[in-house]
Each structure stands twice: as structure tokens, then as C-alpha cells.
């Protein structure tokens, strides 16, 4: 029985390695003949739940004396025979074309993490099994573990539980729920960056106190000229900061507007068609770039690089407009022959007002910075 368990545990490690390799290969749009890509999330949830259940049994059997090879072997057999293959099959059914590239990446990363954490637990079980084998004369004594050994098993089990919970959560919320979480993260990044720029005072930069100490009377006239130049530079920086914030604030508003009016309560509609998935891909691509470029804007302000600041502001505006336009029509809206939406909703009306505001503050900003 001990030899059989040793082989089963080794099989688990080999199977896990092979399954991780399968998850690392380029996505394949084909699915098993008896399954559809639409079965992916229910199967993923069921498999992750089963993995958590089997791992719980495995943990308890491992830390409870005496160590029973047959009971542990039954759990390992279930993992090898059905749980792990089902989990990876579900992950492989989550293709980029049907679920978006980002969701596909998330599910595959979590599944690989589950396999790696399971590997760690299996190695803990191997160590306990070997300890029990060496003490065959006294099975009870041989199965007794130190607190450190028990902690090693329970901590590793906890990590498997965590990733199983994450997989179950991802499957329950689906693509739209995943997109909402990502958009909320980007929203928070933009808000933080805007607040940081608001709190930044250009006048506090530099070491004017030490500059005054190091200057002497002979340089006073030159210093006065430099002072005038500094005042002009500071005025320009303040103007740039003001105009930058006037543009960034309405841009930051698109995140909650899109979450509330286009993602929440949308159900599965956005992810139920190729066009819906394409819209989600477009939306995420544009919204993700905004916080990245807002960071560049902040850096340009701190460096007093006005051209760079203006350049990235233009890019951020472009991404914001594309993001709003990508979800302008309702997911299931009908269009007229010229491509216009037949009905308007709250978001459609808001987006027109938002676009007008952005245009106005942009013109105003150009006027301010050109003075």
C-alpha cells in the first residue's frame, strides 16, 4: 500500500507538470466534443470546489495519526482521475475570443497557481508518508507529527484554498464582473494621481534657502535676473497644473459612469456575442492606458517638461474618448441604416454633455498655457 501511494503521489506531480505545460501553450479555440466554451465557467467553479474539498480531506488525513495510506490514496486517486483534468479542461475552454484576453490570462494564471500550490501540498504529504513508512513497527508513533510539520501542511492547504476561492469567485462573476473589478482598479489609480497633482505645490520644489546662502553680493544682479525668470517659470508651471487638472477631472468621471451605466446590471449580454467581447476588449484597452499615461503627465509636471505634459494629455483625452465611444450604444441596441442608435439612454445623453465639457476645458487650457 505504501508503494502504491508513493506511485500515486509521483503521478500527481507529473500530471500537474503536464497540465501546467498545457496551460502555457497558445490558446486553442477548439473544445472537447462533449463540451462547449459556454460550459467553461460552471465547470471551473465545480472543479475548484471539488479541489478544495479533496485538499481539505487530504490535509486532515495527513496531520491525523495514524497516517492511513489507503485513505490518502483514495483522495489522490480522485485528484488524478477527475478533479485536476476537469479543472484544466475548464481553464482551456476559457479562450481569448470567447472571454477576452484579460479574463483568459486571469483564469489560466489562477489555475496554474492552484496546481503549483497543490504540488507543494503533495510534497508535504510525501514527507509524512515516508516518515510513516520508516516507523512501520509503531504505526501510531510513526504517524505523529510535530507542530511544525502540521503547520507546514495546514499553511500549504490554506494557500490551495485561497486560489480555489479566487477561481470560484471569478467563475461566479464572469467576464463582466471581472471587467468591473479591473475598471474600478484603474479608476482608483486615476483618482489617486489627480489628487497627487492637486496637492503638489510647484513653489515647494528646489532648494532656494541654500541657493541664497551660497550666493554672494557680486552675483546679486545675476540672481535678480534669474529670480525674474524663475517667477515666469513658476507662473507657467502653475498654469500648466491648473489646465491639466481641468482636463483630467472630467476624464476621471468616465470610470464610474461606465461602471454604473454600461457594466453593472448588464448581465451576460456583453459576453454573449463576438461583438460584445470585442467591445469589452476595446473598453479595457483604452481605460487601462489612461492611468499609465496620467503617471507620465504627473512626471512631466514635476520635471517642468511642458511639451511632454501636453503630449500625454492629448493621448489621455484620445483614450478617454475612444473608451466612451466604444460603449456609447447599449449592448443590445438597434441601429438605423446610418449606424445611429435608435434610442438614447442616460449614458448616451451624458456622454454628449461630457464630450462638450472636455472640448471646452481643452480650449480653455490651451488659452491659459499660451499666455
C-alpha positions in Angstrom: 0.0 0.0 0.0 2.9 2.4 0.8 4.5 1.7 -2.6 1.2 2.3 -4.3 0.7 5.6 -2.6 4.2 6.7 -3.5 3.5 6.0 -7.1 0.2 7.9 -6.9 1.8 10.9 -5.4 4.5 10.9 -8.0 1.8 10.6 -10.7 0.1 13.7 -9.2 3.3 15.7 -9.5 3.9 14.5 -13.1 0.3 15.2 -14.1 0.4 18.7 -12.6 3.6 19.4 -14.6 2.0 18.3 -17.8 -1.2 20.2 -17.1 0.7 23.4 -16.4 2.5 23.0 -19.7 -0.8 22.6 -21.4 -2.0 25.9 -19.9 1.2 27.6 -21.1 0.7 26.7 -24.7 -1.1 29.1 -27.1 -4.8 29.2 -26.7 -6.7 26.7 -28.8 -10.2 27.7 -29.9 -11.4 24.1 -30.2 -13.0 22.3 -27.3 -13.7 18.7 -26.4 -16.5 17.2 -28.5 -18.8 16.8 -25.5 -18.2 20.3 -24.1 -18.7 23.9 -25.2 -16.9 27.0 -24.3 -20.1 28.1 -22.6 -19.6 25.2 -20.2 -16.3 26.7 -19.0 -17.3 28.7 -16.0 -19.8 26.2 -14.4 -17.1 23.5 -14.9 -14.4 25.8 -13.5 -16.5 26.5 -10.4 -17.4 22.9 -9.8 -13.8 21.7 -10.3 -12.3 24.4 -8.0 -15.0 23.4 -5.4 -14.0 19.7 -5.7 -10.3 20.5 -5.5 -10.9 22.5 -2.3 -12.9 19.6 -0.8 -10.4 16.9 -1.7 -7.5 19.1 -0.4 -9.3 19.5 2.9 -9.7 15.7 3.2 -6.0 15.3 2.2 -4.9 17.7 4.8 -6.9 16.2 7.7 -5.8 12.7 6.8 -2.1 13.8 6.6 -2.0 15.5 10.0 -4.1 13.0 11.9 -2.4 10.0 13.4 -2.1 7.2 12.4 -1.3 8.0 8.8 -3.5 5.8 6.7 -2.0 5.1 3.2 -5.3 3.7 1.8 -7.4 6.7 2.8 -4.8 9.2 1.5 -4.6 7.1 -1.7 -8.3 7.4 -2.3 -8.1 11.2 -2.2 -5.1 11.2 -4.5 -6.8 8.9 -7.0 -9.8 11.3 -7.1 -7.5 14.2 -7.8 -5.6 12.4 -10.5 -8.6 10.8 -12.1 -11.1 13.6 -12.3 -10.6 16.8 -10.3 -7.3 18.0 -11.9 -8.2 17.1 -15.5 -11.6 18.8 -15.1 -10.1 21.9 -13.7 -7.6 22.3 -16.5 -10.2 21.4 -19.1 -12.4 24.2 -17.8 -9.5 26.7 -17.9 -8.6 25.6 -21.5 -12.2 26.3 -22.5 -11.8 29.9 -21.4 -10.5 31.2 -24.8 -9.5 34.8 -25.5 -12.0 35.1 -28.4 -14.9 34.0 -26.2 -13.9 35.5 -22.8 -11.5 38.4 -23.6 -7.7 38.1 -23.5 -7.5 39.5 -19.9 -10.1 37.1 -18.5 -8.3 34.2 -20.3 -5.0 35.3 -18.8 -6.5 35.6 -15.3 -8.1 32.2 -15.3 -5.0 30.4 -16.6 -2.8 32.2 -14.1 -5.0 31.2 -11.2 -5.3 27.6 -12.4 -1.5 27.3 -12.7 -1.1 28.8 -9.2 -3.6 26.2 -7.9 -1.5 23.4 -9.5 1.7 24.8 -8.1 0.3 25.1 -4.6 -1.1 21.6 -4.8 2.4 20.4 -5.8 3.7 21.9 -2.5 1.0 20.1 -0.5 1.7 16.8 -2.2 5.4 17.1 -1.3 4.3 17.7 2.3 2.2 14.5 2.1 5.2 12.6 0.6 7.3 13.6 3.6 4.7 12.5 6.1 4.2 9.2 4.2 7.9 8.5 4.2 8.1 9.2 7.9 5.3 6.8 8.5 7.0 4.1 6.3 10.2 4.4 8.4 8.3 3.7 11.6 6.3 0.7 10.4 7.0 -1.0 13.7 4.9 1.5 15.5 2.3 3.0 13.2 0.8 5.3 15.8 4.2 6.8 16.7 5.2 6.9 13.0 2.1 8.9 12.2 2.6 11.5 14.9 3.8 14.9 13.6 5.4 17.8 15.3 3.6 21.1 15.4 5.9 22.5 12.7 5.1 19.6 10.4 1.4 20.1 11.0 1.7 23.8 10.4 3.5 23.1 7.1 0.6 21.0 5.9 -2.1 23.4 7.0 -0.4 26.5 5.7 0.1 24.9 2.3 -3.6 23.7 2.3 -4.6 27.3 3.1 -2.9 28.5 0.0 -4.7 26.0 -2.1 -8.0 27.1 -0.6 -7.2 30.7 -1.3 -6.7 30.1 -5.0 -9.7 27.8 -5.2 -11.8 30.6 -3.7 -10.4 33.0 -6.3 -11.3 30.7 -9.1 -14.8 30.2 -7.7 -15.3 34.0 -7.4 -14.0 34.6 -11.0 -16.3 32.0 -12.4 -19.3 33.3 -10.4 -18.8 36.9 -11.5 -18.0 36.1 -15.1 -16.4 38.3 -17.7 -18.4 41.4 -16.9 -17.7 41.1 -13.2 -14.0 40.7 -14.0 -14.1 43.8 -16.2 -15.8 45.8 -13.5 -13.1 44.9 -11.0 -10.4 46.0 -13.4 -12.1 49.2 -14.3 -12.5 50.0 -10.6 -8.8 49.5 -10.1 -7.9 51.8 -13.0 -10.5 54.4 -11.6 -8.7 54.4 -8.3 -5.3 54.8 -9.9 -6.6 57.9 -11.9 -8.2 59.4 -8.8 -5.0 58.9 -6.7 -2.9 60.5 -9.5 -5.3 63.5 -9.8 -5.3 64.0 -6.0 -1.5 63.9 -6.0 -1.2 66.5 -8.7 -3.8 68.7 -6.8 -1.7 68.5 -3.6 1.6 69.2 -5.4 2.9 72.7 -5.0 5.5 73.8 -7.6 6.7 76.5 -5.3 8.0 74.0 -2.8 10.4 72.4 -5.2 14.1 73.3 -5.2 16.5 74.5 -2.5 16.0 78.2 -2.6 17.2 78.6 1.0 20.5 77.0 0.3 20.8 78.9 -3.0 20.6 82.2 -1.1 23.2 81.1 1.4 25.7 80.2 -1.3 25.2 83.3 -3.4 27.4 86.4 -2.7 26.9 90.1 -3.3 28.8 90.1 -6.6 26.2 87.7 -8.0 23.2 89.7 -6.8 22.4 91.3 -10.1 22.5 88.0 -11.9 20.4 86.4 -9.2 17.8 89.1 -9.6 17.6 88.4 -13.3 17.3 84.7 -12.5 14.6 85.4 -10.0 12.5 87.1 -12.6 13.0 84.1 -14.8 12.0 81.7 -12.0 8.8 83.7 -11.4 7.8 83.4 -15.0 8.7 79.7 -15.0 6.7 79.2 -11.8 3.7 81.0 -13.3 3.9 78.8 -16.3 4.0 75.6 -14.2 1.0 76.8 -12.1 -0.9 77.5 -15.3 0.0 74.1 -16.7 -1.0 72.4 -13.4 -4.4 74.2 -13.5 -5.1 73.4 -17.1 -4.0 69.7 -16.6 -6.4 69.3 -13.7 -9.3 70.9 -15.7 -8.8 68.2 -18.3 -8.1 65.2 -16.0 -11.1 65.7 -13.8 -13.8 65.1 -16.4 -11.7 62.2 -17.7 -11.7 60.6 -14.3 -15.5 60.8 -14.4 -15.8 58.3 -17.2 -14.9 55.3 -15.0 -17.9 55.5 -12.6 -20.2 56.5 -15.4 -19.2 53.4 -17.5 -19.4 51.1 -14.5 -22.8 52.3 -13.4 -24.5 52.7 -16.8 -22.8 50.1 -19.0 -21.3 47.3 -16.9 -23.4 46.9 -13.8 -26.8 45.2 -14.4 -25.7 44.3 -17.9 -25.9 40.6 -17.1 -24.3 38.3 -19.6 -25.3 40.4 -22.6 -21.8 41.9 -23.3 -20.1 38.5 -23.2 -22.8 36.6 -25.1 -21.6 37.6 -28.6 -18.4 38.2 -30.5 -19.3 41.9 -30.9 -19.8 42.2 -27.2 -16.5 40.6 -26.4 -14.8 43.0 -28.9 -16.4 46.0 -27.2 -15.1 44.8 -23.8 -11.6 44.3 -25.3 -11.7 47.8 -26.7 -13.0 49.3 -23.5 -10.4 47.7 -21.3 -7.5 48.5 -23.7 -8.4 52.2 -23.6 -9.3 52.5 -19.9 -6.0 50.7 -18.9 -3.8 53.2 -20.8 -5.3 56.2 -19.1 -3.7 55.7 -15.6 -0.4 54.7 -17.3 -0.3 58.0 -19.2 -1.6 60.1 -16.3 1.5 58.9 -14.4 3.6 60.3 -17.3 1.7 63.6 -17.1 2.5 63.9 -13.4 6.1 63.1 -14.0 6.3 65.7 -16.8 4.8 68.4 -14.5 7.4 67.6 -11.8 10.1 67.8 -14.4 8.7 71.0 -15.7 8.5 69.5 -19.2 5.5 71.3 -20.7 5.8 69.6 -24.1 5.8 66.2 -22.6 2.8 67.1 -20.4 0.8 68.4 -23.3 1.7 65.3 -25.4 0.4 62.9 -22.8 -2.6 64.9 -22.1 -3.6 64.7 -25.7 -3.1 60.9 -25.6 -5.2 60.5 -22.4 -8.0 62.6 -24.0 -7.9 60.3 -27.0 -8.1 57.1 -25.0 -10.9 58.5 -22.9 -13.0 59.5 -25.9 -12.4 56.1 -27.5 -13.5 54.3 -24.3 -16.7 56.3 -24.1 -17.4 55.8 -27.8 -16.8 52.1 -27.5 -19.7 51.7 -25.2 -21.8 54.6 -26.5 -24.7 52.4 -27.8 -26.4 49.9 -25.4 -25.1 46.3 -25.7 -28.3 45.2 -27.4 -29.3 48.5 -29.1 -30.7 48.5 -32.6 -29.2 50.9 -35.1 -30.6 52.8 -38.1 -29.2 52.4 -41.6 -26.7 55.2 -41.0 -25.4 53.4 -37.9 -27.0 55.7 -35.3 -28.7 54.2 -32.2 -32.4 54.3 -32.4 -32.9 55.2 -28.8 -30.9 57.2 -26.3 -30.4 56.4 -22.6 -28.9 58.2 -19.7 -25.3 57.3 -20.6 -25.8 58.4 -24.3 -27.0 61.8 -23.2 -24.3 62.1 -20.5 -21.6 61.2 -23.0 -22.6 64.1 -25.3 -22.5 66.6 -22.4 -19.2 65.1 -21.2 -17.7 65.5 -24.7 -18.8 69.1 -24.8 -17.3 69.8 -21.4 -14.0 68.2 -22.4 -13.8 70.2 -25.6 -14.5 73.4 -23.6 -11.9 72.8 -20.9 -9.4 71.8 -23.5 -9.8 75.1 -25.4 -9.6 77.0 -22.1 -6.5 75.1 -21.2 -4.8 75.9 -24.5 -5.6 79.6 -24.0 -4.3 79.6 -20.4 -1.0 77.9 -21.3 -0.4 80.0 -24.4 -0.5 83.3 -22.4 
